[in-house]
Amino acid sequence: MDIDDVTPISGEANATLLTERARISSIIESAEGRRNPDMAQELAFRTSLSVEQAKGLLAKVPAANPYLAAMEKEGPVGIESSGPNFTTGDAKAARLAEIGESMKAFNASRGTGTKA
């Protein structure tokens, strides 16, 4: 194909193309679209739904990634312990420290483990 063989697009047709590209981009790049990219592409490329309609549908369908769905439902998970320090290079000592911290947390949750 040679550049001379390309038919120029009129201003109105170009505006229509740009409007459709913006619609597709808005659907796929929305927060709802990122939750379920396959469904977002299906709605963007194979329907004539508006951005608002597509986002409304995408908000109702489950996330494609179950982890993201769980995070959305439960929220971020806090970690109370800083964990063991593995920088010393002694794996046994690091594991023993990890077990010790776990036992302290377990005993504290049960109200035991404190020495008088």
N, C-alpha and C positions, 0 to 999 in steps of 0.2 A: 504494500500500500504506500503510495506516494503522498506527500503533503498536498500536492495539487489536486488529488482525488477527493479530498475531504470537503464535504458540503458545509459552508458556514451556517452557524445557527443564528437565528434572528434574536433580537433583544428580548422579545416576549418569551420565546422558547427557552432562552438562557435563564431568564428570571424564574420560569417554571421549574427548570432543572435545579436551580439553586435552592428554591423553596422546598422541593422534595428532599434534596440532600440534607437540608437543615432539619427537616422532620425526622428523617431516618437517624441522623446523628443524635438528636435530642432524645429519642426513644432509647437507643442503644447505650448512650453515655449517662442516662439518668441513674439515680441510686436504685430505683426499682429494676432497671435494665441490667445493672451490674449484679443484682441478686440472682437473676436467671437469664444469662446471656443468650441461650438458645431460643427461649421464648421471645425475648426482646427482638432478636433478628427475624424470627418468624412474623411477628406483628409488624415490624418496620418494613420488611421487604415484600410481604405477601398479603398485606391488607391496606386499606385506605383509611384506617383509623387515625384520628387526630392524636397529637402527642398526649393530651390530657386523657383521652379514652384509653390509649395503650398503657400509660402509666397507671391508670386505675385498675386495669386488668392485671398488670404485672404485680401490683401491690397485693392482690388477692391470691395469687398462685404461690405455692411454696418456693422457697429458694432452691436453686439447683444443687447447692452444696449444703448438706445437712449440718455441717459445722456452723455455717453462717446463719442458718435458721435457728439453731440452738443459741448462738450468741445473741441474736436479735431478741429471742424470747427471754433468756436468762440474764443477759447483760454481762459485763466483764467480770471475770473471776479474780478475786484478790488472793495473793499468796502471802501468807503471814510470815513464813520463815524465809530467811535469806538463803538457806540451804548450805550445804557443805562447801568448804573451800578446797577445790581440786588443784590449786596452783602449786601445792607442795610436792606433787609427784608421787606421794605415798597413797596408793589406792585403798589399802586396808585401813589406814588412819582416817581417810576421808569418809569411807563407808561407815566406820565405827562412829564418827562424829555425826553423820547423817542419822544413824539409828538412835544415837543419844538424844538428838534434837526431836526426833519423832516420839520417843518415849516421854520426854518432858512434856510435849504438847498433849499426848494421850493422857498422861497422869494429871495434868492440869485440867483437862476437860472433865475428868472424873472426880476431881477434888482430892486426889491422893498424890503421893510421891514427895511430900514435903517432910523434911526431917526437923525435929524439934531440937 
